[in-house]
Amino acid sequence: MKGEVENVRLLLIGPIKAGKSSFLNSAACIDKGRIAMVTAVGGEGESMSKKLKVYRPQGKLKNFRLLDTMGIATAGEAGISVKDLIYVIKGNVHPDYKFNPASPITDTDKSFFKTPSKNDQTHCVVFMLDARVAGEGNISTAMKAKVASLQDELKAFDIPRVVLLTKIDVLCEKVAADICNVYKSAKVLKAVTFAENLFHVPKMNIFPVQNYKDEMDIDTSKNILLLLALRQMVNIATEFINEHAAGSDDQQNELPNVASSILPFLTLLVCKLKSF
């Protein structure tokens, strides 16, 4: 149907080394049911994501797209500009467009969509942050200012936002020993509170996760946290789409069926938590 959104689009943004590309790979692991790598992961101090990467799940996970971008950086570092991010959100940037920190995209660029469709636009912004940074409150004044600037720009779109706190196993030794300790960890709670204040996002939209990095096989407990985050992203993105469709000729979209992939994992999690 004309004007109908076929897939919700979830934009991953955050500082360099926050774990954006690793999260995309982790989603691919769940989607394919095996360890997978669909994008390169950067080394220390550099962003491997130079282009706008769009991951399209085709296996266990469907009906959404994950967009990976160049990392946010402060002055003196090579990172994506706020202007480029806003154009990505509006759907003006062509997939695989190579970002240039020194020269943001303009409407005269051949990779610029002047009339993007609703299928090109972002429906949920996902902030990524290293849980160690949040847990220690170790974020620079310059990065706080960059986040604040982006937040101001996002207000005009009224777009839903989610925060993912990565590397929780490095933040807390109890979580490293057993990921089911995540909701009992004082260190994780402190990181969540910091993220709440930094991004002005309610705790219900802040998710501690652990990405796949050097595992040889799928970890069901790890998948639970990743799927809880994905479910909330898809849910609020769908609500955003339907709100904007209300009162127009556009048909409201059915909620993408991600939940069916999550239920077996959630059952296992509940059983483990009850054992404590």
Rosetta blueprint (number, residue, H / E / L):
1 M L
2 K L
3 G L
4 E L
5 V L
6 E L
7 N L
8 V E
9 R E
10 L E
11 L E
12 L E
13 I E
14 G L
15 P E
16 I L
17 K L
18 A L
19 G L
20 K H
21 S H
22 S H
23 F H
24 L H
25 N H
26 S H
27 A H
28 A H
29 C H
30 I H
31 D H
32 K H
33 G L
34 R L
35 I L
36 A L
37 M L
38 V L
39 T L
40 A L
41 V L
42 G L
43 G L
44 E L
45 G L
46 E L
47 S L
48 M L
49 S L
50 K L
51 K E
52 L L
53 K E
54 V E
55 Y E
56 R L
57 P L
58 Q L
59 G L
60 K L
61 L L
62 K L
63 N L
64 F E
65 R E
66 L E
67 L E
68 D E
69 T L
70 M L
71 G L
72 I E
73 A L
74 T L
75 A L
76 G L
77 E L
78 A L
79 G L
80 I E
81 S L
82 V H
83 K H
84 D H
85 L H
86 I H
87 Y H
88 V H
89 I H
90 K H
91 G L
92 N L
93 V E
94 H L
95 P L
96 D L
97 Y L
98 K E
99 F L
100 N L
101 P L
102 A L
103 S L
104 P L
105 I L
106 T L
107 D L
108 T L
109 D L
110 K L
111 S L
112 F E
113 F L
114 K L
115 T L
116 P L
117 S L
118 K L
119 N L
120 D L
121 Q L
122 T L
123 H L
124 C E
125 V E
126 V E
127 F E
128 M E
129 L E
130 D E
131 A H
132 R H
133 V H
134 A H
135 G H
136 E H
137 G L
138 N L
139 I L
140 S L
141 T H
142 A H
143 M H
144 K H
145 A H
146 K H
147 V H
148 A H
149 S H
150 L H
151 Q H
152 D H
153 E H
154 L H
155 K L
156 A L
157 F L
158 D L
159 I L
160 P L
161 R E
162 V E
163 V E
164 L E
165 L E
166 T E
167 K L
168 I H
169 D H
170 V H
171 L H
172 C L
173 E H
174 K H
175 V H
176 A H
177 A H
178 D L
179 I H
180 C H
181 N H
182 V H
183 Y H
184 K H
185 S L
186 A H
187 K H
188 V H
189 L H
190 K H
191 A H
192 V H
193 T H
194 F H
195 A H
196 E H
197 N H
198 L H
199 F H
200 H L
201 V L
202 P L
203 K H
204 M H
205 N H
206 I E
207 F E
208 P E
209 V L
210 Q L
211 N L
212 Y L
213 K L
214 D L
215 E L
216 M L
217 D L
218 I L
219 D L
220 T H
221 S H
222 K H
223 N H
224 I H
225 L H
226 L H
227 L H
228 L H
229 A H
230 L H
231 R H
232 Q H
233 M H
234 V H
235 N H
236 I H
237 A H
238 T H
239 E H
240 F H
241 I H
242 N H
243 E H
244 H H
245 A H
246 A L
247 G L
248 S L
249 D L
250 D L
251 Q L
252 Q L
253 N L
254 E L
255 L L
256 P L
257 N L
258 V L
259 A H
260 S H
261 S H
262 I H
263 L H
264 P H
265 F H
266 L H
267 T H
268 L H
269 L H
270 V H
271 C H
272 K H
273 L H
274 K H
275 S L
276 F L
